[in-house]
Amino acid sequence: MELKVGDKAPQLLGVNQDGKEITLDQFKGKKVILYFYPKDNTPGCSAEACSLRDGYSELQNAGYEVIGVSKDSQKSHRGFIEKKELPFNLISDEELTLQNQFGVWQEKKMCGRAYMGTVRKTFIIDENGIIEKIIDKVNTKDSANQVLNGK
């Protein structure tokens, strides 16, 4: 199953870096930027997180909240947040529940070898929990502007 534009997003998003349950209801009246990334502390994922960090106040002023999702542990997320000074929640999806719901856990290929992994994708969820936009080609170094300016 892969969620598409116009679909209702799951209410329960998962557990954050501190073990707290995160739901869409906690962000009523805001749009949610739910971004999926492969791994904490890797170059592309760090660039994406830092772009969203650097644009965070502008994103908040525009009515957005940012939430990152990967299969890394809560402990890994806490370290990533501390190291990169991230002001937003990271969901630990070790069981791949959310990634499977959003269709981002897919077969990937590198050096001719096939393996399962997280496809980098950003979902914009409106104030009513409906997927408004999906960014398939994420510009990791400029992801905040990509959301704000639709580029």
N, C-alpha and C positions, 0 to 999 in steps of 0.2 A: 504494500500500500504506500502511495506517495501522496501527501497532501498537496493541493493545488490552490491557486488564487481563487477566492470565493468560498473555500472550505472553512469550517469552524475549527480553530486550533484546540488541542487538548487543554482542559482546565488545569490539570496537574502537570507541572513542567518537570518536577523532580526535586532533588535535594542539593542545596548549595554547598559551598566550601566549609560552612560551619555546621552542617548537618540539619539545617532548617529547610522545611518543605516550602517550595516556591510554587505559587499558583498565579494564573492570570488575574484572578480577582484582586490580588494585592496591588495591581497597577491600574485599577479602574480610572477611566478618564484620560489615560495615556495610551500612546501607541507603543508597542514593544518591538524592539529590534532583537530578534532571537537569531544569534549567529552560531553556526556549527563550524568547528575547526578540528583538525586532526590531533594535535598534541601540544601540551604546554611547553614553553621554553624552546620552541623550534623557530628558525628564522622567519618563515612566513606567518606563523601563528603569532609570534611576538610583534611583528610589524602591524598585523591586523588589530591586535589588542591595543597597541600603543596609539594607532590612528583613532580608534574609538575612545580611548582615554583622553587624547589631546583634544578631541572634538566633543567631549562629554557635556560640558556646560552648554555649548551651542545646541547639541542634540536635546538636552533637557529643556532648554528655552523654547525649542520647536515642538515640545510635547512628547518626546520619546523617552523610553527607559531602555537600557541595554542589558542583555543577558547573554552570556556565552555558554556554549555546551560542548563538552568533549567527553571521551570515555576515561579521562584521567581521574585519579582518586581525589577525595576531598583534601588530603594532605598535599598532593601535587598542586591542586588549585590554590591552596593557601600560600604556598611558596611562590607560585607564579604571580599572584596578586601582590604579595609583598615586594618581590623583586622588581616588578614593572609598575608598582603603585597604581593598580587598577581600582577605580571607584565603583565598580559594578559587580554583580553576582556572577559566579561561574557555577554551572550545574555539572555535577559529577554523574555521568550516565554510563556507569561501568557495565550495567546489564543491557545497554543499548536500547532500552525501551523507547525513549524519545527519538533517538536517531532512526529507529525502524518506523515509528509513526510518521515521521517527516520524510522518510525515504532517502536519507543521506548516508546510510550504511550500505555501501555498494562495493561491487568488484572494481578494483583499480589495477592498473598495470604500470610497472616500472622495470626498465631494463629487460623487457620481454617476459617478466614474471607476473602472474596474476595473484592478487591477494585481496582480502576484504579490508575495507577501511572507511574512514569518514570522508565524505566529499564536502569540500568547503562550500557552504551556501548560507545566505542570509534571508530570513523571512521577516517581513514587516507585518505585524498583526495590529489591526485597528482597535479602537476603544471598545468594540463589541466582541472582540475575540475572533474576528474573521481575518483570514490571511488576505492582505491587501496587495502585496507585492512579493516576488521572489527574485533575489539577485543570485543568478547562477555563476556569473563571471565576476567574482569578488576581486577588487583591486586592493590587495592587502595593505599597501602603503597609503591608500587614500579612501579607506572604507567609510569613514565618517562623512566625507564629502559625497561619496557615492549615494549614501542614503539621503542626505540633505538636498542634493542637487539633481538626483536621479541620473547621474552619469556613470 
